[in-house]
Amino acid sequence: MSVEDYEKEKLWPILVETVHSLVMYPHHKAYTREMILNEKPDITPAELAARLKMPLGEALVILYELTKEQKQQFSENLDT
């Protein structure tokens, strides 16, 4: 299942809300964006979770959001 497929699941909004309430979430997301994706852009949620010692659900949400941000930036760059 791809990261985008999780958004279609009924419980996805609850997972996102829960992950956003985690204290380390903003730091994990920033570190993933700035360091990990530069080293390994195709990292899986399971690999990210193991590497940062965080829940798999948090890794799923982070990778989903960062993928969505990258796609949005790409489309904005095409418009300019």
QUICOR-V878986 format. One record per helix or strand of 3 or more residues. SS is the DSSP state (A for helix, B for strand). FROM is the first residue (numbers start at 0). TO is the last residue. If there is no record, write none. Layout:
BEGIN
ss/from/to
SS/FROM/TO
SS/FROM/TO
END
This chain:
BEGIN
ss/from/to
A/2/7
A/11/19
A/24/38
A/44/51
A/55/78
END
